[in-house]
Amino acid sequence: MKALAREIGEEATTPSMSETLTTPLHNFWADAATRYQKEHYPKMHMVRRPFPRPDNVDASAQLTRDLIRRTRI
């Protein structure tokens, strides 16, 4: 989260993506990152929706491109 804030700014909007909703360790990590962000970077907004995708690199890449396209200024 520190590196993210340094690179994109402390007031940016970022997505939280997950390949699967049933991976407990990933969900634990994502929840911890969100808590840290809220405590240390309260003006940063993390879109904390799960983005379940199949284990498919092309689908994940397309989702990422779509998110980038929608958030460009």
C-alpha positions in Angstrom: 0.0 0.0 0.0 2.9 2.3 0.7 4.4 1.8 -2.8 0.9 2.2 -4.3 0.4 5.5 -2.6 3.8 6.7 -3.6 3.3 5.8 -7.2 -0.3 6.8 -7.9 -0.9 9.4 -5.1 -2.6 9.3 -1.8 -6.0 10.4 -3.3 -6.2 8.0 -6.1 -9.0 5.4 -6.8 -7.8 1.8 -7.1 -9.5 -1.5 -7.8 -9.1 -4.6 -5.7 -9.4 -7.6 -7.9 -9.5 -11.3 -7.1 -9.4 -14.3 -9.4 -11.7 -16.2 -7.2 -14.0 -15.5 -4.3 -13.1 -18.7 -2.6 -9.4 -18.2 -1.8 -9.3 -17.4 1.9 -5.7 -16.3 2.0 -6.1 -13.8 -0.9 -9.3 -12.4 0.7 -7.5 -12.1 4.0 -4.6 -10.2 2.3 -7.1 -7.9 0.4 -9.0 -7.1 3.6 -5.8 -6.3 5.4 -4.7 -4.0 2.6 -8.0 -2.2 2.6 -7.8 -1.7 6.4 -4.3 -0.3 6.1 -5.3 2.0 3.3 -8.2 3.4 5.3 -6.1 4.0 8.3 -3.0 5.5 6.6 -4.4 7.0 3.4 -8.0 8.0 4.1 -8.4 10.1 0.9 -7.5 7.1 -1.2 -10.5 5.2 -2.5 -10.3 1.5 -3.1 -13.0 -0.1 -5.1 -13.5 -3.1 -2.9 -15.7 -5.2 -5.2 -14.6 -8.7 -5.9 -14.0 -9.2 -9.6 -14.4 -13.0 -9.9 -12.9 -14.3 -13.2 -12.0 -17.7 -14.3 -8.4 -18.7 -14.2 -7.9 -17.1 -17.5 -5.1 -14.6 -18.2 -6.8 -13.1 -21.2 -10.0 -12.4 -19.3 -8.0 -10.8 -16.4 -6.0 -8.7 -18.8 -9.2 -7.5 -20.5 -10.8 -6.6 -17.2 -7.7 -4.6 -16.2 -7.7 -2.7 -19.5 -11.4 -1.9 -19.1 -10.8 -0.6 -15.6 -7.9 1.6 -16.7 -10.0 2.9 -19.6 -12.9 3.8 -17.3 -10.6 5.6 -14.8 -8.6 7.8 -17.2 -8.9 11.5 -16.8 
